[in-house]
Amino acid sequence: MPLTLPRLAFLVLLLLGLATLSARAADADEPAAEQKPRFIYLLKLVERLHTDAGWTKDDEETIGRHFRHLKAATEAGHAIVVGRTLEPGDKTFGLVIFEADNAEQAKKFAESDPAVVGGIMTVEVRPFALVLMKKM
C-alpha cells in the first residue's frame, strides 16, 4: 500500500496519541486523580548581575539561600526539576518545574524564592504539562 498524505497524517496522529498514552503510563505510579497541577517558574538575573563585577557578598549569600530553598522543595517532593542554563548572565535563566494545589499557591511559592525576595532575580510563573519524560 503506498503511503499517501492522508495515511501519513493518520500515522503521525496515531504516534502522537501513543506517545501521550506512554507519558501518562509513566506517571501511573501516582493515580491521576491525586496528581497536583504542575507549574514552571522561570528565573532571570537582574541586569546589574549580568557581569561578575556586579555581584556582592550579599548576592552570593542570597544565592545560597535560593539553593537551599530549592533543595528542600525537591526533597519534600514539591519541586520536580530544578536547573539553569550555562550561558552568560544576560542570556541565562533558571527553571523550576513543581507541583502546587492551584495557580495562587504556585505564584506564592515562586515569589517566595529567596532570589526573588532578595531582588536578584525576576520570576515568571506558568502552568505546565509534562508530556514526555525519560525513565529514570
C-alpha positions as CSV (number, residue, x, y, z in Angstrom):
1,M,0.0,0.0,0.0
2,P,1.5,3.4,-0.9
3,L,2.0,5.9,1.8
4,T,-0.3,8.8,0.9
5,L,-0.6,12.1,2.7
6,P,-3.9,11.1,4.5
7,R,-2.2,7.8,5.6
8,L,0.9,9.7,6.7
9,A,-1.2,12.1,8.7
10,F,-3.1,9.2,10.3
11,L,0.2,7.6,11.3
12,V,1.5,10.8,12.8
13,L,-1.6,11.3,14.8
14,L,-1.5,7.7,15.9
15,L,2.1,8.0,17.1
16,L,1.3,11.2,18.9
17,G,-1.6,9.5,20.7
18,L,0.6,6.6,21.7
19,A,3.3,9.0,23.0
20,T,0.7,10.7,25.1
21,L,-0.6,7.4,26.5
22,S,3.0,6.4,27.1
23,A,3.7,9.6,29.1
24,R,0.5,9.0,31.1
25,A,1.6,5.5,31.8
26,A,5.0,6.8,33.0
27,D,3.0,8.8,35.6
28,A,1.0,5.7,36.5
29,D,2.8,5.3,39.9
30,E,0.5,8.0,41.2
31,P,-3.2,7.9,40.4
32,A,-4.3,10.7,38.1
33,A,-6.9,11.9,40.5
34,E,-4.3,12.6,43.1
35,Q,-1.8,14.4,40.9
36,K,-1.4,18.0,41.7
37,P,-1.3,20.6,38.9
38,R,2.2,21.3,37.6
39,F,3.7,24.7,37.1
40,I,7.0,26.1,35.9
41,Y,8.8,29.2,37.1
42,L,11.5,30.9,35.1
43,L,14.1,33.0,36.9
44,K,16.3,35.6,35.3
45,L,19.1,37.6,36.9
46,V,18.6,41.4,37.3
47,E,20.7,43.4,34.9
48,R,23.3,44.5,37.4
49,L,24.3,40.8,37.8
50,H,24.9,40.2,34.1
51,T,28.6,40.5,34.8
52,D,30.7,39.1,37.6
53,A,31.7,42.6,38.7
54,G,28.1,43.3,39.7
55,W,27.9,40.6,42.4
56,T,28.3,41.4,46.1
57,K,28.8,39.2,49.1
58,D,25.1,39.7,49.9
59,D,24.1,38.5,46.5
60,E,26.2,35.3,47.0
61,E,24.5,34.7,50.3
62,T,21.1,35.1,48.7
63,I,22.1,32.5,46.1
64,G,23.0,30.1,48.9
65,R,19.5,30.6,50.5
66,H,18.0,30.2,47.0
67,F,19.8,26.9,46.5
68,R,18.8,25.6,50.0
69,H,15.2,26.6,49.4
70,L,15.0,24.7,46.2
71,K,16.9,21.7,47.6
72,A,14.3,21.5,50.4
73,A,11.4,21.8,48.0
74,T,12.9,19.0,45.9
75,E,13.5,16.7,48.9
76,A,9.9,17.4,50.1
77,G,8.6,16.3,46.7
78,H,7.2,19.7,45.6
79,A,9.9,20.5,43.0
80,I,10.3,18.0,40.2
81,V,13.1,19.5,38.2
82,V,15.4,22.4,39.1
83,G,18.1,23.7,36.8
84,R,19.7,26.6,34.9
85,T,21.2,27.3,31.6
86,L,25.0,27.6,31.3
87,E,25.2,30.9,29.4
88,P,26.4,34.5,30.2
89,G,24.3,36.4,32.7
90,D,22.3,38.4,30.2
91,K,21.2,35.1,28.5
92,T,21.0,32.6,31.3
93,F,17.8,31.6,33.1
94,G,16.8,29.1,35.7
95,L,13.7,27.0,35.8
96,V,11.7,25.1,38.4
97,I,9.0,22.6,37.5
98,F,6.9,22.0,40.5
99,E,3.5,20.9,41.8
100,A,1.0,23.2,43.6
101,D,-2.6,22.9,44.5
102,N,-3.6,25.9,42.3
103,A,-2.2,28.9,40.4
104,E,-2.3,31.2,43.5
105,Q,-0.3,28.7,45.6
106,A,2.2,28.3,42.6
107,K,2.6,32.1,42.4
108,K,3.3,32.3,46.2
109,F,5.8,29.5,46.0
110,A,7.7,31.1,43.1
111,E,7.6,34.6,44.7
112,S,8.9,33.2,48.0
113,D,12.2,32.1,46.3
114,P,14.9,33.9,48.2
115,A,16.5,35.1,45.0
116,V,13.2,36.8,44.1
117,V,12.6,38.1,47.6
118,G,16.3,39.3,47.7
119,G,15.7,41.2,44.4
120,I,18.5,39.5,42.4
121,M,16.2,37.5,40.1
122,T,12.8,38.1,38.5
123,V,10.3,35.3,38.2
124,E,7.6,34.3,35.8
125,V,5.1,31.5,36.6
126,R,3.1,29.5,34.1
127,P,1.0,26.3,34.1
128,F,2.9,23.3,32.8
129,A,2.0,19.9,31.4
130,L,4.6,17.2,31.4
131,V,4.1,15.3,28.1
132,L,7.2,13.0,27.8
133,M,9.9,12.1,30.2
134,K,12.9,9.8,30.1
135,K,12.5,6.9,32.6
136,M,15.0,7.4,35.4
